[in-house]
Structure formats: C-alpha cells, structure tokens
Amino acid sequence: MTASLRQRASAGEKLIGALLRMPAEETVEMLAVAGFDFVLIDCEHGPADIVALRHHIALAAVHDVPVVVRVGEKDRGLVLRVLDQGAQGILAPHLDTAEDAADLVDASLYPPVGSRGFATYSRAGRFGEVAAAAHRDWWLENTLVLGMIESPRGVANVEAIASTPRLDGIMIGPADLAAASGADDLPVSEAVAVVNGALARSAALRMDIVGTKDAATAAFAHGADLVVYNLASSLMTHLRDLAAPTR
C-alpha cells in the first residue's frame, strides 16, 4: 500500500505541493501528472462547497495524490466533512495558543485521541467496506494535522503550540502575520526566524509557502519539510510574463 503523506513526511521526505482554490479539477490533474507530492485546497479564502471539494479529492485519488484542505478558523464541522471525504490532512489557520492547537487535534482525530465523529460509511471508509477498527486505526495513524501561526501572539506561543501532542506541523501565514503586527511587535522577518527556530528544535514539521522554484529550493535548504506553492501568485507572475513578449 502506498505510504500516506504523513508517513512520508515523518520519514524525512521533502515534499512539494501547491495551494489552489476550487473549481480547479483540471489543475489538480495537471499537478498530479507533473509529479507534485500533494495538493492543498483552500477552503478558508476559497469556496468551501463540500460537493465540489469531494470531486477534487476523488480526482486527486485517481492519480494517487493526497489532498490537504485548509479549513476556516475553528470550523470543526468542515474538518469532519473534509476527512470523511478522504482528505489526508487538515491545515487550520490562526493557532494563537496551545489550546487552539489541542482543539484542532481533537477535531481531527478519532477517539481515544480526539473526538472526531466516527463513521465508516463515508468515502474515507470505502462506504462501509473497511472494518471499524481498521478504519479507526488507519486514520489515527495517517491523518496529517497542520496549523498556521499568523499573529504575534502565535509567535510568542510557538514553543507550546509546536509541542502539542499529535499536532504534526506548522506553516507561517506571512500575509496575516504582517497584517497583525504593529510597531511594538517583532518585524515579520524576525518573527519568522523565531518560529522556524522553534520548529527546528521540536519534532514538528515545518511547511513553507513560496511563489517560485528558487524560493522552494531555498526553503528546503533552510529546514522546511513540506513546501507549497501559492499557485495564484505563481500563475499570475507567469501570465504577466507571457502577456509581455517583445513586439
């Protein structure tokens, strides 16, 4: 059986993904054919239509590419539905405290670790064809639980957040962090260094968001475990270049 995304990341593989918004079924296939390791679908700043999301997850599965979904802040209902449809991971925004991180873990994992509602008849349980114990054990072991630090408060609490049991990793949200930072807070570059330093000292995975191949290479070289392209930014850069040939 193919290793899950969490297994691969935990084993030390350096994994590359792309952040996109729905509808983008053909883009999901193109990313898979191009050789990306995972797709990150944005249901925070993009549509959170669970039917459309199901189509994207199912299409990615045809190509054996796992999906992680960025949900809204403290949206436990969407976490449940996303995982029931077979997404292998959750990325949640705005973790400011260890309590926020623990709540995310609780929403994402089945008992006895969390309190995610249990069902085997969903797509994730192959419509009831997986034995209950096997289904529970697989998702307890393989659900990738990631959170975002996007505020000075989150930066200040990064050590406690990163050490939260069964929180797998952290991604910095640079735009939100910049917007939330005032004159009395650390400059964003210093705040990023604080978070990345804490992650390097912990067992937590580090996921970076970038816009270019060179930035992805640099992120991996400086300690990132997973790197995700902001596909809208990357595509707009490419499109602007295409729109301006020498005439």
N, C-alpha and C positions, 0 to 999 in steps of 0.2 A: 504494500500500500504506500502511496506517495506520502512523504513526510508533510506534516502540516506546516503552516507558516510559522507558528510559534516554535515548533520543534527545530525548524531550520535556523531561526534567529537565535534560539537558545544554544544551538550547537556552534554558533560563531560565524555562520554565513553572513556575508554582506549583501543585503537585499535592496533592489531598486524597484520603486513603484511610481505611480502617477496619480495625482489628485484630479478628479473630474466631477462634473455635475451632470445630472440627468436632464434631458434624454441624450444618451451617448452610446447606444448599443454598438454601433459600428466602430466607435473609438475603442470600446472595450476589446473588441475582437482584434483591432489593429495593434493595440498594446500587447495582447497575448501573442500574436504572430511575430511581433518584433522582438519578443523574448523578455518582457518585463516579468518580475517575480510576483507582483501583486498589484491590485487596483484599489485605490482609496476613493470611495464615493462620498461626496459631500452632501449630507442631508441637514447640515446646520445652516449654511449660507445658500444652499440649493434646495430644490423641491424634496419633500420627504414622503412622496407618494409611495406607499409600500407595494402597490401593484407594479408600478414601473420599476421600483427597486428589485423586486423579485425577478423581473425579466432580465435585468442586468446581472444579477447574481447567477441565475441559471445559465445565461450565455457565457459568463466567465468560466463556469464549471465545465462546460463543453470543452473548453480549451485547457482545463486543469489549472486555472489561475485563481488563487484565493482572493476574496474580497474583504476589505476592511471598510467599515462605514463610520464616518464622522456624524455623530448624532447631535441633537441640541443639548443645551445645558440642563443637566438633571432630568433628562427625558427617559425615565425608566420604562415607560410603555414602548417607546420606539426601540430601546435596547432589546427588549424581549422579542418584539416582532422581527427585528433585523436578524437576530440569532436564530429564531425559528425558521427563517427563510434560507439559512445556510451560510451566512457571512461568518468567516472565521475569526473576525476581530472587531473590536469596538474602539473608536477614538472619541473621547469625550472632552469638550472644551472646558476651560475655566476651573481648573483644580487650584483652589487657593489654600486649602488646608489638608492635613492628613485625613480629616473626617470626610472631606469631599472624595478623596481617593478611595477610602473604605466603602463609601456609599456606592461608588462606581463598581467596585469589585462585587459588592453584594448584589447589585442589579444584574451583573453579567454572568454570574456563575450559579450553577445548581447547588442545592443543599448537598452536603453539610457546610460547604464553604460559603455560599451565598444564599440568596432567596429567590433566584430566578424561577418563575413559574415553570413547572415540569410538564412536558408534552412530548410524546414520541410520534404523534401522527402528523407532525409538520413536515415540511420538505427536509429539514435538518435530520429528522428521524426516519427518512425514507418512507414516510407515510405509514408509520407503524410497523415497518418490516425489520426494525432493529430492536433487539431485546432491550428492555428498560434499563437494566444495569449497564449494559454495554454502551448504550446511548449516553447515559449519565457520565460514565467514566471517560468516554472519548471527549466530551465537551468540557468536562472539568480539567482534563489534561491539555486540551488543544485550543481553547478559546484564548485569543490574544487580547489582553486588556491594556489599553494605552490611554494616557491622559495628556492634556495640554496645560502648560504653565503660560499664563498670558497676562500676569499682573505683578506689580511689585510685591504684593502680599504672597503670591505663589512663589516668587523668587526667594523671599525671606523664609518660607517654609519648605524649601525644596528638599532638605535632608529628611524631614519627616515624611513628606509625600513620597519620595523615592524609596523609602524603606517600608512602605505599606505592604503587608503580606499579600502576595498574588497580583499586585499591580506590576505588569511586565515592563512598562517603559513610559517615557515622557517625550513629547515633542514641544518645543517652544513655539508659541504663536507670535512671531515678531511684530506683525502689524498691530495686534491688540495690545501687546506689551508696550509698544511705543505710544499708542493712544492713551494707555492707562497711566503712563509715567509722567510725573510732574517734576518741577525744579528741585524738589527735595529728595527725589529718588535717584538710584543709580542710573547713569547713562545706559542705554539699551545694550551697547556692546559689552559693558562691564557686567550687566545683569545676565546676559547670555553666557559669559565666561563663568559666572558663579554657578549657574545651573549645570553647565556642561562639566564643570569640575566636580560637582556633587554626584553627577551621574557616573563619572569615571571612577569615583571611589565606592560606588554602590554596585549591586548586582543588576540594577535596572538597565534596560536597553535605552539607547538614545536614537530618536528618529529626527532627522533634519528635513526641512522643506527648502527647496532650491529652485532656481529657474533655468540653469544651464548645465551642460555636461561638465564643464570645468569646475563649477561650484559643487557638483555631486562628487567629483573626484577628490576635491579638497575636503569635503565633509567626511568622506570615508577615511581619508588620510589622517584626519584630526579626531577620529574616535566615534563617528556615527556608525550605528549597526544597521539601520534602515534609512534610506534616503528616498524622498518622494518629490517628484517634480510638480510644481504648480503649473498644470498643463495650460490653463488660460493665459498665464503670463508668458510661458514658453511659446505658445502658438501665436500670440499677438506679436511678440518680437520677431518670429519667423515671418508672419504675414506682412508686417511693416517692411521687412527686408524685401520680400517678394514684390511688394507694391511699388518699390522704388528702384527699378532697373535703370541702367544707363540708357538714355534715349537720344 
